[in-house]
Amino acid sequence: MPEIRARILSAAADISTADWNACAGADNPFVSHEFFHALEASGSACARTGWQPAHIVVDDAAGTPIGILPAYLKSHSQGEYVFDHGWAEAWERAGGEYYPKLQCAVPFTPATGPRLLLRDPAAAPALLAAAQALAVQNKLSSVHATFITPEQQPAFEAQGWLMRIGEQFHWSNDGYATFADFLAALSSRKRKAIRKEREGALASGVEIVHITGAELTEAHWDAFWEFYQDTGMRKWGRPYLTRAFFSLLGETMPDRVLLMLALRDGRPVAGALNLIGGDCLYGRYWGSTEDIPFLHFELCYYQAIDWAIAHGLARVEAGAQGSHKLARGYRPVATVSAHFIPNSSFRSAVADFVAREGEMVEADIEALDMATPFRKG
């Protein structure tokens, strides 16, 4: 194997966009250099907010980056969507310090994607070995890689990381040419319910518009910021992202952004933010200033399905949790995270927990899959 060296970056800005994206590829917008830079440069993911960048880079003998493991030293467990608060409490009751821990993830983004960004697949073991060494040398309690792709799971398993199963709801495009084709695959009762919700959402007279690319303006982001703040305050106590993040997103990757707005007399009253991947539309944030029945379902789920069908995308991922998505054609799917725990006793306890939890999650997915609104037989 050729000589490779590992180093740690204190910011995504410490490496060129070209070198980062040569490792990340173009399929998943969340692992692009532009997205990480927007998070960090905007003050959303930084040491002050408990997300201190510690990105691991592996270079070849010529100094060319051939692999990146985006990572953060975390002083809390917020904004991750794979919950380990119980692990933290158990470790601290035993006299340990759970934080800081090393989180290999895209901050505030519960979307499956590559965590090992590889220009050369040979860099994968070196990246994981570097993450493990960082934890051991600095006496960190643990390292966590969340929402990893099925293709990359074996690399983590080969290094002895514990695998943990979670659950989300995704919509799959089974060759539909129109939204009507999708509805035809559902039971009669569910078809009627969805039609009623779509009609109800528009009954108040709002107009739905889709905005992307050069059409995005600061006025659009001002409106969406108001929606995002309202939702963030109600769900998390305070919004994770700063206003500057959205401007940077629109400035550096506008063609990957799809903003859906509900307008009343030309004025935005609600909005949903999506990012466009190679074969997937990723729903991220939503909010409104008016309480309009069914508008959440219309903007976040049905409009996303419509757009994905029209643009030939294979699926829609609508974010974390939400069994209410089931009735709207989103199926339960497993998500996977990987965890490195240096302490053998703590690792044994966590391994027992994730094994029992995994059995319950798999049973829940199987049961929910039987309850989807699709016609049987």
N, C-alpha and C positions, 0 to 999 in steps of 0.2 A: 504494500500500500504506500502511495507517495506520502511525503511528510505533510502533516497538517497541524495547524496551530490554532488555539482558541483564545479569544479575547472578549472583553465585556464592554459594551457601549453604554454610556450614561444617557443617551438620547438617540432616537431614530435619526435625528439630524446629523449624527456623527458618521454616517455612512451615506454614500450618494444614492439618490433615487434609482439610478440605473443598476447599481450593484445589488441593492435590496430587491428590486423587482425582478432581476435576473434569477434570483433564488425563489422568490414568491410565486412567479408566474402571473398570468393575467386573468385566471378564472374566478378567483374569490376576491371581491373588493375589500374585504375586511383585513386581509393580510398584506395589502399594498403599502408601500412606503408612504403614500399620500395619506392614507387613513391613520396610520400610527403617528405621523407627524402632526396631523390635525388635532389628534387627541392630546399630544404632549405640548405642542406650541401654543395651544389655546388655554393651557392651564387646567385641563380636565383630568388628565392622567399625569401626575407629577408627584414629587415627594410631599408637597404640601397637602395633597388630597389622599395620601397613603398609597400612592402608586409610583414608586421610585423605579424608573427604568433601569434594567440590568440585562439588556439584550445580549445573548451569547452569539458570537460570530466565529466560524471556523474558516480559516484561510488555507489555501494550498501553498506549496513551496514558493510560488511566485508572488504570494501576497494577495491573490484574488479571492474574494469571499465565495465559498462554495456551499455554505450552509448557515442558516440563522435560526435561532430559537428565541422568538420574542418573549421577554420575561420581565417581571416586575417584583421588587421586594415590597411585600404588602404588610401594613401595620394593622389591618383589619380584614374582615371577610365580606365586605360589601361590594356590590356591583359585579359579582361573579356568577350567580345563578346555579352554582353547584354548592350546596350548603354544607359547611364543615364546622358550624358553631359548636355542635356537640363534641366534636373532636378537640376543639380548642379548650372547651371547659374541662374535659377529662384530662388533658395533658397538663393544664395549669393546676387542677386539683392534686395531681401527682407531684407537683413541685416544679414543673417545667415552664418554659416560656414559649408559647406557641408562635408568637409574632416577634420579629418579622419572619415571614415564610416567603418562598419563591413561587410566584404564580406565572405559569407559561400560558398566556391567554391573550385575547383581544379584549381590552377593558370594556366593561358594560355591554358586552355583545354575546348573547347566548346562541351563537350560530356555529354549527359544525364547519370545520375547515382545517387545512393543514397547520400543524403547529411546528413541525420541522420543515422549514423552508429550504428546499434542497436544489441547488444547481447541479450538485453531484451527490447521488445517493450514498456514496461512501462516507459522507460527512455525518450521517445520522447517528452512528454509535458515538462519535466524538462529541457531538452536541449534548447527548444525554449524559455521557461521562463527565462533561464539563459542568452540567447542571448539578449532578450528584456531588462532584468535588466541591462546588461552591457551597452546597448545603453542609457538607461534613466539615469543611475547613472553617466555616463561620458559625458552626453549631446551630444551624437553622433546624426547626422542628420537622420541616417537610417541604416537598416540591410538588406542585399540582399542575397538570396539563389538562385543560378542560375543553370539551367539545372537539375531540380529535376525530379524524376521518377513519373509516374502517380500514383503509389502505395503510395507515400509519400505526394502527394498534399493535401489530406484531413487533415493531421496533421497540415500543415501550415494554411489551411483555418479555421480550428477549433480555432486557436489562433488569427484569424482576420487579417492575412497577406494579402496584395493585390496580386492577381495572374495576371501575365503578359504573353501573348502568343507571341512566336517567330516562326521562320520557318527555317528548314534545309531540306536537301535532302539525303534520305537514300535508299539503295538498299535492297530489300527483296527477300529472297530465297523462291520461290514458288514451292519447291520440285524439283528443277532442278538437274539432274545427271551430266550434262556437260554444258560448256559454249554454245554449240550449242543448247541445250534445251532452254536456256535463249533467245538466238537469235530467236528461232522459235516462241517465244511469242510476238515478235515485228512485226510491219508492215514491208512489203517488203522493202520499201524505207529506213527505219531506219536500218534494217539488213545490207543492202548494205553499208550504210554510216559507220557503225561501222566496218565492215570488211575492208573497204578502209582505215579507220584510223589505224587499227591494222597493216595492211600491210605497210602503210606509215611509221609508227613508227620504224619498223624493217628494212626498205629498205636501211637505211644508213649503215647497217652491225653491229649494236650493238647487244649484247647478254644480255638477262635478267636473273639474278640469284636471288634466294631467300636465305637469310641467317638468321638463328635464333639459339638460344641456345648457345652451346659451340663453334659453328662455328664463332661467333662474335669476332672480334679482334680490337685492338686499331687502326690498319691500316684502318679498315672499318669505324670506328668513325672519324678518321682524314679526310677521303674522304667525309663522309656525313656532317661533320662540315663545310667544304668548300661550299657544296651545300646549307646548312641551312643559313649560313651567307649571301650568295648572295640573297636568297629569302627574308630573314629578312630585309636586308638593303633596298630592293625595296618596301616592303609592309608596314613595321612599322617604318622605320627610323633607328632602331637598333634592333638586335635580342634580344629576351627576355631571352633565355636560354644560359648558359655558356657552354664552352667546357667540363668542369668537369661533368656537368649533364649527358651527354651521356655516359661517362665512368662509372658513378655510376649506370645508368640504365642497362648497359650491365653486370655490376658486380653483381648486387643484384637481377635482375629479367630477366635474358637473355631468359628464356623460354616463356616470355610474349611479346618478341620483335620480329618483323618480318621486316627485312630490305630488300627492293627490290632495286637492283642496275642494271643499264645499263652499260655494259662493252664494251669498244672498245679496241681490242687487249689485253684483260685482265686488262685494266685500267678503273676504274670507271669514268664515265662522267655524271652520273645523278643518283639520288636515291630518294626513298620514304620510310618514316618510318611509320610503323603501330604497334599498340599494339593489342594483342590477348586477347579477353574476353571469357567468358564462352559460349556465343552464338553469338558473334559479333566480326568483325574485324574493328578496329578503325584506320582510316587513319589520320595521324597527319601532318607531314612535308614533303616537297619535294623541290628539287632544282637540278640545272644542270650547267655544265660549257660549254655545247655546245647547240646551238639552233637547235634542231631536231624536225621537224614538227610532231605533234600528240604524242610525247613521254610523255608529261604530262598526257594525257588521258590514254595512255597505262599503265604507271607505277602506277598512282594513282587510276584509276577506273577499267580498264579491268583486270589487273593483280590481283587486290583485289577481284573482282568478281570470277575470276578463282580459287583463293586460298580458298575463302569462300565456294564455291561449293565443291571443292575437300575435304575440311575438315568438311563438314556438318554444317557450321554456318548459322544462321538464317538471318543475315543481315550484311551489310557494312555501317558504318557511316563515311562519308568522310569529316567531319569538317563543319565549318561555311559557310553560304552563298553559292552562286554559282548556279544560275539558268541554267548555261551551263551544269550542271550535268543531267538535265532533259532529254535531248536528248540521254543520255548514260544509261538510264534505272533506274535512281535514282528518286524516287518519293518524292513529298513535304510532310513533316510531321510537326506537331506542336511541339514546345518545350515550356517549362513552367518555369518561375522563380517566386519567392515569395519575397515580400518586406514589411518590417515592418517600419513604419514611425510614430514616437511618436507625432509629432506636428499635431494637428487635422486639421488645415487649410491647411497645406502642404499636408497632407494625402488626403484630399478631392480633391485638385487640381490634384494630381497624380492619384487618383482613376478615375476621369473623363477622364484623358488622356489615361490610360491603357484600359478603357472600349471602347473608340472610336478606339484606335489603334487595339485592339483585333478583332473588327468587320472587319476592313480592312484586317488584316492578315488572318482571317478565309476565307474571300471572295477570297483572293489571292490564298490560298491553294486549294480551291475548283476549281478555274479557271485553275490553273496549273495542277491539277490532271486530268482535262479533256484533257490536251495537252500532256500527256505522250506518249511515242512512242509505247506503247503496242497495239496490235490488238484489235479493238473494236468488241464487240458482240461475 
